[in-house]
Amino acid sequence: MSEKHIIAMGGGGFSMEPENLLLDRYALQHAKVPNPTVCFLPTASGDAQDYIGRFYASFSTLPCRPRHLSLFKPPVDLAASFAECDVIYVGGGNTRNMLAIWRVSGVDQLLRDAWNRGVVICGLSAGAICWFEHGHTESTGALGPIDCLGFVKGSCTPHYDGESGRRPSFHSLVQQGTLPSGYGLDDGAAMHFVGEELVEIVASRPGARAFHVRAENGAIVEERLAVRYLG
C-alpha cells in the first residue's frame, strides 16, 4: 500500500513567500515520482487569476510539471484529471465555500481516493485545515468552527502568529468543547502526516512554531512542538 501524505501549512509557501519556496520543495520531495505533476486547486480563492499566475511563476522554477484545476470551469472528466496528479496543492481563501463546491462536485471523494493511492496532498490556510475533522476559519466573517474532510483527527487553525485573534479564539473554542483538541500553526510552519500519524513539523522561517492545544480540567494547555527549520 502506498504511503499517504498530507502536508498542512499554517501559512507560507509560494503565495506568501514567493522568494522562499522551502515548503513547496518539501512537498515535492515526497512525491512517488521525479518531476511530479503538481495540480493547484484554487477553489477557495474563487479561481483568482492572480493567484493562479503566481502558482505557475513559482512552480515553473521547481522540478515539476505544474497545472491547475478549475471547478468553476471543470473538465468533463474530473476523475481522469485527478488520476494524472502526483501532488495536489490546495490554496487559501474561503474554506466554507471551497468545501461546499468540493462536496457538490464530488471532489471531496476524489481527494480521498488520491490520498489513498499515495498522491501527496498539501496546502496552506484553507488548504491546510480542510484535511482535519474540524477547522478554525473566518469564512463566515468571524472566526469560528467548521466541519472539514476528516482525513486526520482533531482540529487545526492556521496563521497562529499572523492574525491577532487566532490564538485566543482557538483557545476559547477548544476550552468550551466547541472544537476538539488540535493544532495551531504559525505562518511558515507545516505538519507532515503519513496516514493519520504526525511524523514531522518543518518550517520555512527560523522560529516558526506549532502547538498542540487541548483542554484539561477546564483550562487550556498549549504544548509547543518540535519544529525542523528547512533553511
Backbone hydrogen bonds in HBPLUS format (Angstrom, degrees):
<---DONOR---> <-ACCEPTOR-->    atom                        ^
c    i                          cat <-CA-CA->   ^        H-A-AA   ^      H-
h    n   atom  resd res      DA  || num        DHA   H-A  angle D-A-AA Bond
n    s   type  num  typ     dist DA aas  dist angle  dist       angle   num
A0195-GLY N   A0004-LYS O   2.66 MM 191  4.94 159.3  1.70 143.5 149.2     1
A0121-ILE N   A0005-HIS O   3.14 MM 116  6.27 175.8  2.14 144.9 146.2     2
A0006-ILE N   A0193-PHE O   2.98 MM 187  5.07 155.8  2.04 144.2 147.5     3
A0193-PHE N   A0006-ILE O   2.78 MM 187  5.07 166.7  1.80 158.8 162.3     4
A0007-ILE N   A0121-ILE O   2.99 MM 114  6.48 151.6  2.07 146.1 154.6     5
A0123-GLY N   A0007-ILE O   3.22 MM 116  6.78 139.3  2.40 168.4 170.2     6
A0008-ALA N   A0191-MET O   2.86 MM 183  5.19 151.9  1.94 154.0 156.5     7
A0191-MET N   A0008-ALA O   2.85 MM 183  5.19 151.7  1.93 147.7 147.0     8
A0009-MET N   A0123-GLY O   2.89 MM 114  5.94 170.1  1.90 165.3 163.9     9
A0125-SER N   A0009-MET O   3.07 MM 116  6.54 146.5  2.19 162.1 169.3    10
A0010-GLY N   A0189-ALA O   2.84 MM 179  5.68 166.2  1.86 171.3 175.8    11
A0159-HIS N   A0010-GLY O   3.10 MM 149  5.41 152.9  2.18 118.5 126.5    12
A0188-GLY N   A0011-GLY O   2.87 MM 177  5.21 155.4  1.93 100.9 106.2    13
A0016-MET N   A0013-GLY O   3.17 MM   3  5.76 141.5  2.32 115.6 125.0    14
A0017-GLU N   A0013-GLY O   2.73 MM   4  5.51 159.6  1.77 170.7 177.3    15
A0020-ASN N   A0017-GLU O   2.79 MM   3  5.11 163.1  1.81 120.3 125.1    16
A0025-ARG N   A0021-LEU O   2.87 MM   4  6.10 161.6  1.90 159.2 164.2    17
A0026-TYR N   A0022-LEU O   2.98 MM   4  6.13 152.4  2.05 141.7 149.6    18
A0027-ALA N   A0023-LEU O   3.07 MM   4  6.38 153.2  2.14 146.2 151.8    19
A0028-LEU N   A0024-ASP O   3.15 MM   4  6.48 159.9  2.19 147.6 152.4    20
A0029-GLN N   A0025-ARG O   3.02 MM   4  6.27 147.4  2.13 149.9 158.7    21
A0030-HIS N   A0027-ALA O   3.18 MM   3  5.70 157.1  2.24 111.8 118.4    22
A0031-ALA N   A0028-LEU O   3.12 MM   3  5.50 170.3  2.13 117.1 119.0    23
A0065-ARG N   A0036-PRO O   2.79 MM  29  6.01 160.4  1.82 148.9 149.5    24
A0086-ASP N   A0037-THR O   2.92 MM  49  5.20 167.0  1.94 146.0 148.5    25
A0087-VAL N   A0037-THR O   3.08 MM  50  6.34 148.4  2.19 157.9 155.1    26
A0038-VAL N   A0065-ARG O   2.94 MM  27  5.91 153.7  2.01 129.4 137.8    27
A0067-ARG N   A0038-VAL O   2.87 MM  29  6.13 139.0  2.04 170.6 169.6    28
A0039-CYS N   A0087-VAL O   2.84 MM  48  6.20 167.4  1.85 160.6 160.9    29
A0089-TYR N   A0039-CYS O   2.83 MM  50  6.03 167.3  1.84 154.0 158.1    30
A0040-PHE N   A0067-ARG O   2.88 MM  27  6.26 159.9  1.92 141.5 146.7    31
A0069-LEU N   A0040-PHE O   2.98 MM  29  6.24 153.9  2.05 165.9 162.8    32
A0041-LEU N   A0089-TYR O   2.82 MM  48  6.10 163.0  1.85 153.8 156.8    33
A0091-GLY N   A0041-LEU O   3.14 MM  50  6.19 172.2  2.14 148.1 149.4    34
A0045-SER N   A0042-PRO O   3.10 MM   3  5.65 144.0  2.23 114.3 124.0    35
A0047-ASP N   A0042-PRO O   3.07 MM   5  4.97 159.3  2.11 142.6 139.8    36
A0046-GLY N   A0043-THR O   2.88 MM   3  5.15 162.2  1.91 115.6 120.2    37
A0094-ASN N   A0044-ALA O   2.88 MM  50  4.81 161.0  1.92 128.5 122.2    38
A0052-ILE N   A0048-ALA O   3.05 MM   4  6.41 160.3  2.09 154.3 159.8    39
A0053-GLY N   A0049-GLN O   2.87 MM   4  6.05 156.3  1.92 145.8 152.7    40
A0054-ARG N   A0050-ASP O   2.93 MM   4  6.21 151.2  2.02 145.4 152.7    41
A0055-PHE N   A0051-TYR O   3.01 MM   4  6.33 148.7  2.11 146.1 154.7    42
A0056-TYR N   A0052-ILE O   3.12 MM   4  6.49 164.8  2.14 153.9 155.8    43
A0057-ALA N   A0053-GLY O   2.94 MM   4  6.14 159.0  1.98 148.2 154.8    44
A0058-SER N   A0054-ARG O   3.06 MM   4  6.18 154.9  2.13 144.9 149.9    45
A0059-PHE N   A0055-PHE O   2.83 MM   4  5.94 172.2  1.84 164.4 165.4    46
A0060-SER N   A0056-TYR O   2.96 MM   4  5.60 141.6  2.11 139.4 145.7    47
A0061-THR N   A0058-SER O   3.06 MM   3  5.66 158.5  2.11 113.4 120.3    48
A0062-LEU N   A0059-PHE O   3.14 MM   3  5.05 161.6  2.18 101.6 107.3    49
A0064-CYS N   A0062-LEU O   2.80 MM   2  5.68 126.7  2.08 115.3  98.9    50
A0081-SER N   A0077-ASP O   3.23 MM   4  6.57 151.7  2.32 145.5 153.2    51
A0081-SER N   A0078-LEU O   3.05 MM   3  5.08 116.7  2.47  96.1 111.8    52
A0082-PHE N   A0078-LEU O   2.99 MM   4  6.34 157.8  2.04 156.7 162.4    53
A0083-ALA N   A0079-ALA O   2.95 MM   4  6.14 145.7  2.07 143.2 153.3    54
A0084-GLU N   A0081-SER O   3.28 MM   3  5.52 149.9  2.38 102.1 110.3    55
A0085-CYS N   A0082-PHE O   3.10 MM   3  5.43 167.1  2.12 114.4 118.4    56
A0120-VAL N   A0086-ASP O   3.12 MM  34  6.44 152.9  2.20 154.0 146.3    57
A0088-ILE N   A0120-VAL O   2.80 MM  32  6.23 160.6  1.84 165.3 171.6    58
A0122-CYS N   A0088-ILE O   2.90 MM  34  6.23 158.2  1.94 168.3 173.6    59
A0090-VAL N   A0122-CYS O   2.82 MM  32  6.18 165.2  1.84 141.1 144.7    60
A0124-LEU N   A0090-VAL O   3.31 MM  34  6.82 139.3  2.48 167.4 175.8    61
A0098-MET N   A0094-ASN O   3.05 MM   4  6.19 162.2  2.08 151.1 156.7    62
A0099-LEU N   A0095-THR O   2.92 MM   4  6.11 169.5  1.94 159.0 160.5    63
A0100-ALA N   A0096-ARG O   3.05 MM   4  6.23 158.0  2.10 148.7 155.1    64
A0101-ILE N   A0097-ASN O   3.02 MM   4  6.25 161.4  2.06 152.6 156.7    65
A0102-TRP N   A0098-MET O   2.90 MM   4  6.16 162.8  1.92 153.0 158.5    66
A0103-ARG N   A0099-LEU O   2.90 MM   4  6.06 161.6  1.93 150.4 154.8    67
A0104-VAL N   A0100-ALA O   3.06 MM   4  6.23 161.0  2.10 148.1 153.0    68
A0105-SER N   A0101-ILE O   3.02 MM   4  6.10 155.5  2.08 149.8 156.2    69
A0106-GLY N   A0102-TRP O   2.91 MM   4  5.85 113.4  2.37 140.5 155.7    70
A0107-VAL N   A0102-TRP O   2.82 MM   5  4.61 126.5  2.11 142.8 144.8    71
A0110-LEU N   A0106-GLY O   3.19 MM   4  6.51 157.0  2.25 144.9 151.9    72
A0111-LEU N   A0107-VAL O   2.81 MM   4  5.94 153.1  1.88 152.2 157.6    73
A0112-ARG N   A0108-ASP O   3.19 MM   4  6.44 153.3  2.26 137.7 144.6    74
A0113-ASP N   A0109-GLN O   2.88 MM   4  6.13 159.1  1.93 150.9 156.7    75
A0114-ALA N   A0110-LEU O   2.95 MM   4  6.12 155.8  2.01 141.4 148.1    76
A0115-TRP N   A0111-LEU O   2.90 MM   4  6.12 164.1  1.93 151.4 155.5    77
A0116-ASN N   A0112-ARG O   2.92 MM   4  6.12 158.7  1.96 149.0 154.8    78
A0117-ARG N   A0113-ASP O   3.11 MM   4  6.39 135.1  2.32 141.6 152.7    79
A0117-ARG N   A0114-ALA O   3.14 MM   3  5.29 132.7  2.38  97.7 110.2    80
A0119-VAL N   A0114-ALA O   3.00 MM   5  5.31 160.4  2.04 152.3 145.9    81
A0118-GLY N   A0115-TRP O   3.12 MM   3  5.29 163.8  2.15 108.4 112.5    82
A0127-GLY N   A0124-LEU O   2.77 MM   3  4.52 143.5  1.90 131.5 119.7    83
A0128-ALA N   A0125-SER O   2.80 MM   3  5.03 161.7  1.83 113.2 118.2    84
A0129-ILE N   A0125-SER O   3.03 MM   4  6.36 163.4  2.06 169.9 171.9    85
A0130-CYS N   A0126-ALA O   3.26 MM   4  6.00 147.1  2.38 140.4 147.0    86
A0132-PHE N   A0129-ILE O   3.15 MM   3  5.71 158.3  2.20 118.4 124.3    87
A0149-LEU N   A0130-CYS O   2.97 MM  19  5.88 164.4  2.00 155.2 159.2    88
A0151-PHE N   A0131-TRP O   2.80 MM  20  5.25 124.8  2.11 135.1 151.6    89
A0152-VAL N   A0131-TRP O   3.05 MM  21  6.25 150.1  2.15 147.6 151.6    90
A0150-GLY N   A0132-PHE O   2.89 MM  18  4.68 157.1  1.94 114.7 110.3    91
A0133-GLU N   A0152-VAL O   3.02 MM  19  6.33 113.2  2.49 155.0 172.7    92
A0148-CYS N   A0133-GLU O   2.88 MM  15  5.10 174.0  1.89 130.0 130.4    93
A0134-HIS N   A0154-GLY O   3.15 MM  20  6.32 150.8  2.24 152.0 152.3    94
A0135-GLY N   A0146-ILE O   2.81 MM  11  5.13 160.1  1.85 148.4 155.1    95
A0146-ILE N   A0135-GLY O   3.03 MM  11  5.13 133.7  2.25 138.0 136.0    96
A0137-THR N   A0144-GLY O   2.87 MM   7  5.54 159.6  1.91 165.8 164.8    97
A0144-GLY N   A0137-THR O   2.78 MM   7  5.54 146.5  1.89 148.7 158.4    98
A0141-GLY N   A0138-GLU O   2.95 MM   3  5.18 163.8  1.98 113.9 118.1    99
A0155-SER N   A0181-SER O   3.23 MM  26  6.17 143.9  2.37 125.8 133.3   100
A0183-TYR N   A0155-SER O   2.92 MM  28  6.27 152.2  2.00 134.3 136.8   101
A0157-THR N   A0183-TYR O   2.87 MM  26  6.34 148.1  1.97 160.8 171.1   102
A0185-LEU N   A0157-THR O   3.05 MM  28  6.36 161.4  2.08 164.7 170.6   103
A0163-GLU N   A0159-HIS O   3.24 MM   4  5.92 141.0  2.40 151.9 147.1   104
A0160-TYR N   A0185-LEU O   2.86 MM  25  5.25 174.9  1.87 132.1 130.3   105
A0166-ARG N   A0163-GLU O   3.09 MM   3  5.66 158.5  2.14 120.7 127.0   106
A0169-SER N   A0165-GLY O   3.17 MM   4  6.04 157.8  2.22 148.4 155.1   107
A0170-PHE N   A0166-ARG O   2.91 MM   4  6.05 165.8  1.93 159.2 163.4   108
A0171-HIS N   A0167-ARG O   2.94 MM   4  6.09 168.2  1.96 157.1 160.6   109
A0172-SER N   A0168-PRO O   3.00 MM   4  6.12 161.2  2.04 144.5 149.5   110
A0173-LEU N   A0169-SER O   3.03 MM   4  6.27 162.1  2.06 152.6 156.7   111
A0174-VAL N   A0170-PHE O   2.98 MM   4  6.16 159.8  2.02 154.9 160.2   112
A0175-GLN N   A0171-HIS O   2.84 MM   4  5.94 161.7  1.87 152.6 158.6   113
A0176-GLN N   A0172-SER O   2.95 MM   4  6.09 152.3  2.03 145.8 152.7   114
A0178-THR N   A0173-LEU O   2.91 MM   5  5.07 123.5  2.24 157.1 163.9   115
A0179-LEU N   A0173-LEU O   3.09 MM   6  5.42 159.0  2.14 119.6 118.9   116
A0177-GLY N   A0174-VAL O   3.08 MM   3  5.03 141.4  2.23  96.9 108.5   117
A0182-GLY N   A0213-VAL O   2.96 MM  31  5.42 152.9  2.03 149.5 157.3   118
A0213-VAL N   A0182-GLY O   2.74 MM  31  5.42 170.0  1.75 160.4 163.9   119
A0184-GLY N   A0211-PHE O   2.98 MM  27  5.11 154.4  2.04 135.2 143.0   120
A0211-PHE N   A0184-GLY O   2.92 MM  27  5.11 153.7  1.99 147.9 154.9   121
A0186-ASP N   A0209-ARG O   2.99 MM  23  5.40 168.3  2.01 160.8 159.9   122
A0189-ALA N   A0186-ASP O   3.18 MM   3  5.51 158.6  2.23 131.2 130.0   123
A0204-SER N   A0188-GLY O   2.82 MM  16  5.11 152.1  1.89 144.1 153.4   124
A0190-ALA N   A0202-VAL O   2.81 MM  12  5.36 155.2  1.87 159.8 161.4   125
A0202-VAL N   A0190-ALA O   2.89 MM  12  5.36 155.5  1.95 156.2 160.1   126
A0192-HIS N   A0200-GLU O   2.82 MM   8  5.31 162.5  1.85 176.0 170.3   127
A0199-VAL N   A0192-HIS O   2.90 MM   7  5.94 156.0  1.96 160.2 166.7   128
A0194-VAL N   A0197-GLU O   2.88 MM   3  5.39 155.2  1.94 156.6 157.8   129
A0197-GLU N   A0194-VAL O   3.12 MM   3  5.39 156.4  2.18 127.7 127.0   130
A0228-ARG N   A0201-ILE O   2.83 MM  27  6.23 166.3  1.85 148.5 151.3   131
A0203-ALA N   A0228-ARG O   2.89 MM  25  6.08 133.6  2.11 149.9 146.4   132
A0230-LEU N   A0203-ALA O   2.85 MM  27  5.82 172.2  1.86 166.4 164.8   133
A0208-ALA N   A0205-ARG O   3.26 MM   3  5.58 167.2  2.28 128.6 127.9   134
A0225-LEU N   A0210-ALA O   2.90 MM  15  5.61 176.8  1.91 154.2 153.6   135
A0212-HIS N   A0223-GLU O   2.82 MM  11  5.11 158.4  1.87 146.9 152.6   136
A0223-GLU N   A0212-HIS O   2.80 MM  11  5.11 170.4  1.80 160.4 158.6   137
A0214-ARG N   A0221-VAL O   2.98 MM   7  5.35 159.9  2.03 150.3 157.0   138
A0221-VAL N   A0214-ARG O   2.75 MM   7  5.35 167.7  1.76 168.2 168.7   139
A0216-GLU N   A0219-ALA O   2.71 MM   3  5.25 162.3  1.74 156.8 162.3   140
A0219-ALA N   A0216-GLU O   2.93 MM   3  5.25 163.1  1.96 114.4 119.8   141
